[in-house]
Amino acid sequence: MTIAQFIQYHTQIPINNIKNVLQLLNADATIPFIARYRKELTGNLDEVVLYQIQKLKKQYDELEKRKQSIIKTLEEQAVLTPELQEKIQNTYDAVQLEDLYLPYKKKRKTKATTARELGLEPLAKIIMAQRTGVIEQEAQRFVNKHVPDVQKALEGARFIIAEWVSENVWVRNYLRRFYDRHALIKSKVIKNKATENKAQKYLDYFDWSETLNRIPSHRLLAILRAEKEGFVRIKLEVPEIEILEKLNDKYIYNRRNTAQQIQLAIADAYKRLLAPAISTETRNKYKEKADKTAIGVFAENLRQLLLAPPLGAKSVLALDPGFRTGCKTVCLSPQGELLHFDTIYPHAPHNQTQKATETLQSLISKYNIQAIAIGNGTASRETEAFVKSIDFSREIPVFIVNEAGASIYSASDVAREEFPDQDITVRGAVSIGRRLQDPLAELVKIEPKSIGVGQYQHDVNQKMLKEELDTVVESVVNLVGVNVNTAGKYLLKYVSGIGDKLAENIVNYRQNNGPFKTRHDFLKVKGLGQKAFEQSAGFLRIKDGDNPLDNSAVHPESYDIVKQMAQSLQVPLQQLVGNKYLLQKIDLQKFVTNTTGLPTLKDIINELQKPGLDIREQVRVFSFSDALQSIEDVKIGQTYPGIVNNITNFGCFVNIGIKESGLVHISNMSDSFVSNPADIVKLNQQVQVKVISVDIDRKRIGLSLV
């Protein structure tokens, strides 16, 4: 099976499209570039499918590498037969491949290897042949100074048989299927841990049992976390009698007294070798499945967060609230540059309200502030109320900004490089302000799993998590596009074809030579050759440049087509861009070529209609209920405004303006059945919620969507 056939088997995509995608990937084309600018070759496949092809390509390559390693090892052991080699080469499942290799895999010393060293393998073969009547007489021939009696001889033979059974491909596959269908996952509390405070959040799992193939991913991860933290013990349980009967039926066809020896060997094989191995394998399989589900939820949340509405290029005053330590205050230019920093103390214990008021009024006027950003941490609501009470002589919108991960940024190498002379409190306030101006540009500086929109992000496979989240960041950055004359290197590095070094070189070029005038100026950047230009140019935008197409997603390779369109209408290029009436008059069929088809031409027209348009929505001011300051103020039956700040596969969490977010369980999201909370709500969505339960001791609030 070729790599293209392997991918087609898993995706059902036409094989020619797969071959074209593989050719592009092998030529170092990125997924965003392929999805956007090579639609004719891929059959208009979207990014999701393209990333799937990329993963399957990696899986196939790793499988082939493993096959060659196994074959080489078997050759060195002189046990590779043509039949075995053919089986290995025709296997495209990693588990089945390891099953084929298992009998030949070097093992630490086992009971079976010891028995073989004692010369008991012929006796094991005699038992399995099931032709002798009195096996004890046969076993007597194997008694010697190392094998003192018949029982020891039979025991050694059974160890060898048990290993044969445990390494049988059919047996292992049967048990995998059986565990998939029938396994229960059970958890029991560790008695001396039950009364610990931290254990109480796992109270539901102190005596829990559930069918493994039906357990939701979030519950499995919660149980596994409880086990990891030492509060419960977990085991998988299956009907053992049914398994042993099936294995006995497979191996025993003659009811002579050899049958008893085989039964004993099978029971030993299952309890000592197979059950632990298959149980661990099954558990790992479902853990990986739960990981993928949780990572998928995290990835979608991250995508929505990165696509959060930006305020845009406006001057901002940002406050990182606090009581005792005061409110860190910074003023930022429309480009996010730090203009001023200060600390005000409007709250107890200082109560310097008048001085804080005068400071803010002065800063608002001096730096022509157009919006105020307040972090949503400690003292957020009190600071919001204080700011809104001030007369600034003009209306200035106030925004509450999610500051999750801001402390991580403040102490990072990135922050130290940006603000080497400022302490972490100033850096944190700057991050809050910049998140309002452009969430995407600021959030790319923070490790995604620290942003606070995940589900069990510290419990899942970290390599898988990082790969998926990096993919999301890459996808969103290229979807939105980047202003090459204002973007920092941390944003630029995610642009298709750029990376860390070229991002740094772009910034250095800009500092030394001023802003880019045209996209073709990119080729003047050190190290940025034709390949990188091809991959990146369509995603790097130049506002107010010499060519209006440079501020669009139209790739430079298609500029001539746009010129031909303008000529066909006998209008200047500048007149065509943004003119929906003229664009609708273009007959796209006239511009179809061997390399440029209707998908690309339609994309060009759509882009020309709104060149440079930010696909993200406009940010909206939101106000929490003034009646809420703490969880003690929350009343059952009351309705409050809130913002969705996290989505899981069992519901969503809503910030209603206090420290504790409330949970809208999936069952309380709609009157009709909901299979996926993400179908109902989006991150940062403004909603109305009704309180259905409050547990002050456990700091839990139950909500329903109104």
Secondary structure in CASP SS format (residue, H / E / C, confidence):
PFRMAT SS
TARGET T0000
AUTHOR 0000-0000-0000
METHOD secondary structure of the structure
MODEL  1
M C 1.00
T C 1.00
I H 1.00
A H 1.00
Q H 1.00
F H 1.00
I H 1.00
Q H 1.00
Y H 1.00
H H 1.00
T H 1.00
Q C 1.00
I C 1.00
P C 1.00
I H 1.00
N H 1.00
N H 1.00
I H 1.00
K H 1.00
N H 1.00
V H 1.00
L H 1.00
Q H 1.00
L H 1.00
L H 1.00
N H 1.00
A C 1.00
D C 1.00
A C 1.00
T C 1.00
I H 1.00
P H 1.00
F H 1.00
I H 1.00
A H 1.00
R H 1.00
Y H 1.00
R C 1.00
K H 1.00
E H 1.00
L H 1.00
T H 1.00
G C 1.00
N C 1.00
L C 1.00
D C 1.00
E H 1.00
V H 1.00
V H 1.00
L H 1.00
Y H 1.00
Q H 1.00
I H 1.00
Q H 1.00
K H 1.00
L H 1.00
K H 1.00
K H 1.00
Q H 1.00
Y H 1.00
D H 1.00
E H 1.00
L H 1.00
E H 1.00
K H 1.00
R H 1.00
K H 1.00
Q H 1.00
S H 1.00
I H 1.00
I H 1.00
K H 1.00
T H 1.00
L H 1.00
E H 1.00
E H 1.00
Q C 1.00
A C 1.00
V C 1.00
L C 1.00
T C 1.00
P H 1.00
E H 1.00
L H 1.00
Q H 1.00
E H 1.00
K H 1.00
I H 1.00
Q H 1.00
N C 1.00
T C 1.00
Y C 1.00
D C 1.00
A H 1.00
V H 1.00
Q H 1.00
L H 1.00
E H 1.00
D H 1.00
L H 1.00
Y H 1.00
L H 1.00
P H 1.00
Y H 1.00
K C 1.00
K C 1.00
K C 1.00
R C 1.00
K C 1.00
T C 1.00
K H 1.00
A H 1.00
T H 1.00
T H 1.00
A H 1.00
R H 1.00
E H 1.00
L C 1.00
G C 1.00
L C 1.00
E H 1.00
P H 1.00
L H 1.00
A H 1.00
K H 1.00
I H 1.00
I H 1.00
M H 1.00
A H 1.00
Q C 1.00
R C 1.00
T C 1.00
G C 1.00
V C 1.00
I H 1.00
E H 1.00
Q H 1.00
E H 1.00
A H 1.00
Q H 1.00
R C 1.00
F C 1.00
V C 1.00
N C 1.00
K C 1.00
H C 1.00
V C 1.00
P C 1.00
D C 1.00
V H 1.00
Q H 1.00
K H 1.00
A H 1.00
L H 1.00
E H 1.00
G H 1.00
A H 1.00
R H 1.00
F H 1.00
I H 1.00
I H 1.00
A H 1.00
E H 1.00
W H 1.00
V H 1.00
S H 1.00
E C 1.00
N C 1.00
V H 1.00
W H 1.00
V H 1.00
R H 1.00
N H 1.00
Y H 1.00
L H 1.00
R H 1.00
R H 1.00
F H 1.00
Y H 1.00
D H 1.00
R H 1.00
H H 1.00
A C 1.00
L E 1.00
I E 1.00
K E 1.00
S E 1.00
K E 1.00
V E 1.00
I C 1.00
K H 1.00
N H 1.00
K H 1.00
A C 1.00
T C 1.00
E C 1.00
N H 1.00
K H 1.00
A H 1.00
Q H 1.00
K H 1.00
Y H 1.00
L H 1.00
D H 1.00
Y H 1.00
F C 1.00
D E 1.00
W E 1.00
S E 1.00
E E 1.00
T E 1.00
L H 1.00
N H 1.00
R H 1.00
I C 1.00
P C 1.00
S H 1.00
H H 1.00
R H 1.00
L H 1.00
L H 1.00
A H 1.00
I H 1.00
L H 1.00
R H 1.00
A H 1.00
E H 1.00
K H 1.00
E C 1.00
G C 1.00
F C 1.00
V E 1.00
R E 1.00
I E 1.00
K E 1.00
L E 1.00
E E 1.00
V C 1.00
P C 1.00
E H 1.00
I H 1.00
E H 1.00
I H 1.00
L H 1.00
E H 1.00
K H 1.00
L H 1.00
N H 1.00
D H 1.00
K H 1.00
Y H 1.00
I C 1.00
Y C 1.00
N C 1.00
R C 1.00
R C 1.00
N C 1.00
T H 1.00
A H 1.00
Q H 1.00
Q H 1.00
I H 1.00
Q H 1.00
L H 1.00
A H 1.00
I H 1.00
A H 1.00
D H 1.00
A H 1.00
Y H 1.00
K H 1.00
R H 1.00
L H 1.00
L H 1.00
A H 1.00
P H 1.00
A H 1.00
I H 1.00
S H 1.00
T H 1.00
E H 1.00
T H 1.00
R H 1.00
N H 1.00
K H 1.00
Y H 1.00
K H 1.00
E H 1.00
K H 1.00
A H 1.00
D H 1.00
K H 1.00
T H 1.00
A H 1.00
I H 1.00
G H 1.00
V H 1.00
F H 1.00
A H 1.00
E H 1.00
N H 1.00
L H 1.00
R H 1.00
Q H 1.00
L H 1.00
L H 1.00
L C 1.00
A C 1.00
P C 1.00
P C 1.00
L C 1.00
G C 1.00
A C 1.00
K C 1.00
S C 1.00
V E 1.00
L E 1.00
A E 1.00
L E 1.00
D E 1.00
P C 1.00
G C 1.00
F C 1.00
R C 1.00
T C 1.00
G C 1.00
C E 1.00
K E 1.00
T E 1.00
V E 1.00
C E 1.00
L E 1.00
S C 1.00
P C 1.00
Q C 1.00
G C 1.00
E C 1.00
L E 1.00
L E 1.00
H E 1.00
F E 1.00
D E 1.00
T E 1.00
I E 1.00
Y C 1.00
P C 1.00
H C 1.00
A C 1.00
P C 1.00
H C 1.00
N C 1.00
Q C 1.00
T H 1.00
Q H 1.00
K H 1.00
A H 1.00
T H 1.00
E H 1.00
T H 1.00
L H 1.00
Q H 1.00
S H 1.00
L H 1.00
I H 1.00
S H 1.00
K H 1.00
Y C 1.00
N C 1.00
I C 1.00
Q C 1.00
A E 1.00
I E 1.00
A E 1.00
I E 1.00
G E 1.00
N C 1.00
G C 1.00
T C 1.00
A C 1.00
S H 1.00
R H 1.00
E H 1.00
T H 1.00
E H 1.00
A H 1.00
F H 1.00
V H 1.00
K H 1.00
S C 1.00
I C 1.00
D C 1.00
F C 1.00
S C 1.00
R C 1.00
E C 1.00
I C 1.00
P C 1.00
V E 1.00
F E 1.00
I E 1.00
V E 1.00
N C 1.00
E C 1.00
A C 1.00
G C 1.00
A H 1.00
S H 1.00
I H 1.00
Y H 1.00
S H 1.00
A C 1.00
S C 1.00
D H 1.00
V H 1.00
A H 1.00
R H 1.00
E H 1.00
E H 1.00
F C 1.00
P C 1.00
D C 1.00
Q C 1.00
D C 1.00
I H 1.00
T H 1.00
V H 1.00
R H 1.00
G H 1.00
A H 1.00
V H 1.00
S H 1.00
I H 1.00
G H 1.00
R H 1.00
R H 1.00
L H 1.00
Q H 1.00
D C 1.00
P H 1.00
L H 1.00
A H 1.00
E H 1.00
L H 1.00
V C 1.00
K C 1.00
I C 1.00
E C 1.00
P H 1.00
K H 1.00
S H 1.00
I C 1.00
G C 1.00
V C 1.00
G C 1.00
Q C 1.00
Y C 1.00
Q C 1.00
H C 1.00
D C 1.00
V C 1.00
N C 1.00
Q H 1.00
K H 1.00
M H 1.00
L H 1.00
K H 1.00
E H 1.00
E H 1.00
L H 1.00
D H 1.00
T H 1.00
V H 1.00
V H 1.00
E H 1.00
S H 1.00
V H 1.00
V H 1.00
N H 1.00
L H 1.00
V H 1.00
G C 1.00
V E 1.00
N E 1.00
V C 1.00
N C 1.00
T C 1.00
A C 1.00
G C 1.00
K H 1.00
Y H 1.00
L H 1.00
L H 1.00
K C 1.00
Y C 1.00
V C 1.00
S C 1.00
G C 1.00
I C 1.00
G H 1.00
D H 1.00
K H 1.00
L H 1.00
A H 1.00
E H 1.00
N H 1.00
I H 1.00
V H 1.00
N H 1.00
Y H 1.00
R H 1.00
Q H 1.00
N H 1.00
N H 1.00
G C 1.00
P C 1.00
F C 1.00
K C 1.00
T C 1.00
R H 1.00
H H 1.00
D H 1.00
F H 1.00
L H 1.00
K H 1.00
V C 1.00
K C 1.00
G C 1.00
L C 1.00
G C 1.00
Q H 1.00
K H 1.00
A H 1.00
F H 1.00
E H 1.00
Q H 1.00
S H 1.00
A H 1.00
G H 1.00
F H 1.00
L E 1.00
R E 1.00
I C 1.00
K C 1.00
D C 1.00
G C 1.00
D C 1.00
N C 1.00
P H 1.00
L H 1.00
D H 1.00
N H 1.00
S C 1.00
A C 1.00
V C 1.00
H C 1.00
P H 1.00
E H 1.00
S H 1.00
Y H 1.00
D H 1.00
I H 1.00
V H 1.00
K H 1.00
Q H 1.00
M H 1.00
A H 1.00
Q H 1.00
S H 1.00
L C 1.00
Q C 1.00
V C 1.00
P C 1.00
L H 1.00
Q H 1.00
Q H 1.00
L H 1.00
V C 1.00
G C 1.00
N C 1.00
K H 1.00
Y H 1.00
L H 1.00
L H 1.00
Q H 1.00
K C 1.00
I C 1.00
D C 1.00
L H 1.00
Q H 1.00
K H 1.00
F H 1.00
V C 1.00
T C 1.00
N C 1.00
T C 1.00
T C 1.00
G C 1.00
L H 1.00
P H 1.00
T H 1.00
L H 1.00
K H 1.00
D H 1.00
I H 1.00
I H 1.00
N H 1.00
E H 1.00
L H 1.00
Q H 1.00
K C 1.00
P C 1.00
G C 1.00
L C 1.00
D C 1.00
I C 1.00
R C 1.00
E C 1.00
Q C 1.00
V C 1.00
R C 1.00
V C 1.00
F C 1.00
S C 1.00
F C 1.00
S C 1.00
D C 1.00
A C 1.00
L C 1.00
Q C 1.00
S C 1.00
I H 1.00
E H 1.00
D H 1.00
V C 1.00
K C 1.00
I C 1.00
G C 1.00
Q C 1.00
T E 1.00
Y E 1.00
P E 1.00
G E 1.00
I E 1.00
V E 1.00
N E 1.00
N E 1.00
I E 1.00
T E 1.00
N C 1.00
F C 1.00
G E 1.00
C E 1.00
F E 1.00
V E 1.00
N E 1.00
I C 1.00
G C 1.00
I C 1.00
K C 1.00
E C 1.00
S C 1.00
G E 1.00
L E 1.00
V E 1.00
H E 1.00
I H 1.00
S H 1.00
N H 1.00
M C 1.00
S C 1.00
D C 1.00
S C 1.00
F C 1.00
V C 1.00
S C 1.00
N C 1.00
P H 1.00
A H 1.00
D H 1.00
I C 1.00
V C 1.00
K C 1.00
L C 1.00
N C 1.00
Q C 1.00
Q E 1.00
V E 1.00
Q E 1.00
V E 1.00
K E 1.00
V E 1.00
I E 1.00
S E 1.00
V E 1.00
D E 1.00
I C 1.00
D C 1.00
R C 1.00
K C 1.00
R E 1.00
I E 1.00
G E 1.00
L E 1.00
S E 1.00
L E 1.00
V C 1.00
END
